[in-house]
């Protein structure tokens, strides 16, 4: 049973590693702390013998988020930086090379900036919904909120981003 | 998915360091390997309580049925016999040496031996407060100390032999020990007349 769980955890990590890290990063604001949180969460998950009831993805995301919150609490006094969850400019090569227009690059940077300025919970929902394609029910399980609330927060975040893009353009 | 959602999806998330993959996968695989559990000291030692006499049956040339536990007990007895035979002789040699060095059989007081001085003459040394001293005669007679050691060595095999007898209902074979000088010492552990 344990080996089955570990295999599933490994598959899940390989599939969602980027989003898991991003969710942790939205909490900690520091990439090294986010990495520590992801590692800590998986180290704890390895000690489980039984798979959780319900969605394993939701469970793992929740574990990573909780570990990140723990890390943030421990390092509260050191928290002064807030790193973006996105890679630095120029790494979106598929955009800049194919249709390398200045406008598009500007729009990309504006979009990144707008997402970074969302509140923590909304950023987490956006990452889990768009990059990991979790259902609202799974997201609700991670954040311990009703799924309707998760859906509403997501819609509001998208609307806010659209508004920000319109304003910047 | 709306156009905006597609645009967001096209963005590149910040990537974690490669070392994170190593750490996570190592954690996942490390727990995959079942580490051998360290035996507790009580489990390591072979005692009559934990010797399994009924695991495997073997038949030797003489046709007697022995068990794997019996083999362990036999080896322990053999080692005990060798050590037990050797210790009294060592003790007697030591006793002779002690007698020759200390012919008056008096208590040996630490620090009271005569010591060679730098110029070769021998001068008596007076005991000093820091010196350790023996207040009594430690020579209890040759072999007495050795006997204590031998008895402690013999506890395990003899107890194993008794347990074996109880387990199998057979009589412990003491033929090899009858000629042993210390047979009397361990006789009480053997069945009388066995």
Interface residues (C-beta under 8 A of the other chain):
Chain A: X2 X3 X6 X9 X10 X13 X17 X18 X19 X21 X22 X25 X31 X34 X35 X38 X39 X42 X43 X46 X47 X83 X84 X85 X86 X87 X91 X92 X94 X95 X107 X108 X111 X112 X115 X126 X127 X130 X131 X158 X161 X162 X165
Chain B: X2 X4 X5 X7 X8 X9 X10 X11 X12 X13 X14 X15 X16 X17 X19 X20 X21 X23 X24 X25 X27 X28 X29 X30 X31 X32
